[in-house]
């Protein structure tokens, strides 16, 4: 017999993939194909710029990078503007 967990229990059982976008770059495919180990790709973001926080590849918040000891984390600073994200805005 399966226990009825209800709507809230069902929502809590869903996993969401979280990713963070530090910045973007637009380069020619030929340059990308020539890249090898140690290549550096310059991004359109600065050291103190906010990052995008994505849930299942959809922007949900903005944040700041936090470094504690040898761990990297992101603190949420506010909601994401989907239109800014789609336009490549920072």
C-alpha positions as CSV (number, residue, x, y, z in Angstrom):
1,X,0.0,0.0,0.0
2,X,1.5,3.4,-1.1
3,X,1.3,6.2,1.4
4,X,-0.5,9.4,0.0
5,X,2.0,12.2,0.4
6,X,-0.3,15.0,-0.9
7,X,0.6,17.9,-3.1
8,X,3.2,19.4,-0.8
9,X,5.0,16.1,-0.4
10,X,5.0,15.7,-4.2
11,X,6.6,19.1,-4.7
12,X,9.2,18.5,-2.0
13,X,10.2,15.3,-3.8
14,X,11.1,17.1,-7.1
15,X,14.8,17.7,-7.7
16,X,15.9,21.0,-9.3
17,X,19.2,21.4,-11.1
18,X,20.9,24.7,-10.0
19,X,23.6,26.3,-12.2
20,X,25.4,29.6,-12.1
21,X,26.4,31.7,-15.1
22,X,29.4,33.8,-14.4
23,X,29.5,35.6,-17.8
24,X,29.3,35.1,-21.5
25,X,31.6,35.3,-24.5
26,X,31.0,35.3,-28.3
27,X,33.9,33.9,-30.3
28,X,34.2,32.6,-33.8
29,X,33.8,28.8,-34.2
30,X,37.2,28.6,-35.8
31,X,38.8,30.0,-32.7
32,X,36.8,27.7,-30.5
33,X,38.0,24.6,-32.5
34,X,41.6,25.7,-32.1
35,X,41.4,25.9,-28.3
36,X,43.2,23.3,-26.3
37,X,44.1,22.7,-22.7
38,X,45.0,25.9,-20.9
39,X,43.1,28.2,-23.3
40,X,41.5,31.2,-21.7
41,X,38.1,32.5,-22.7
42,X,37.4,36.1,-21.7
43,X,33.9,36.7,-20.3
44,X,31.8,39.9,-20.4
45,X,31.7,40.1,-16.5
46,X,33.9,41.8,-14.0
47,X,35.2,40.5,-10.6
48,X,32.3,42.1,-8.6
49,X,29.5,41.6,-11.1
50,X,26.4,39.7,-10.1
51,X,26.0,36.2,-11.5
52,X,22.8,34.5,-12.9
53,X,21.3,31.7,-10.9
54,X,19.4,29.2,-13.0
55,X,17.0,26.5,-12.0
56,X,16.6,23.8,-14.7
57,X,18.2,26.3,-17.2
58,X,15.7,29.1,-16.4
59,X,16.9,32.3,-14.7
60,X,15.4,32.6,-11.2
61,X,17.7,34.9,-9.2
62,X,20.9,37.0,-9.2
63,X,23.7,36.4,-6.8
64,X,27.2,37.2,-5.7
65,X,30.1,34.7,-5.5
66,X,31.3,33.9,-2.0
67,X,34.6,32.1,-1.3
68,X,35.0,30.4,2.1
69,X,38.2,28.4,2.6
70,X,38.4,26.2,-0.4
71,X,34.6,26.3,-1.2
72,X,32.8,28.5,-3.7
73,X,29.1,29.5,-3.0
74,X,26.6,32.0,-4.3
75,X,24.6,34.3,-2.1
76,X,21.2,35.3,-3.6
77,X,20.9,39.1,-4.0
78,X,17.6,39.4,-5.8
79,X,15.2,38.0,-8.4
80,X,16.2,37.5,-12.0
81,X,14.9,39.6,-14.8
82,X,14.3,37.0,-17.5
83,X,14.3,39.7,-20.3
84,X,17.8,40.9,-19.2
85,X,19.0,37.3,-19.2
86,X,17.7,36.6,-22.7
87,X,19.3,39.8,-24.0
88,X,22.6,38.9,-22.5
89,X,22.4,41.7,-20.0
90,X,24.5,41.9,-16.9
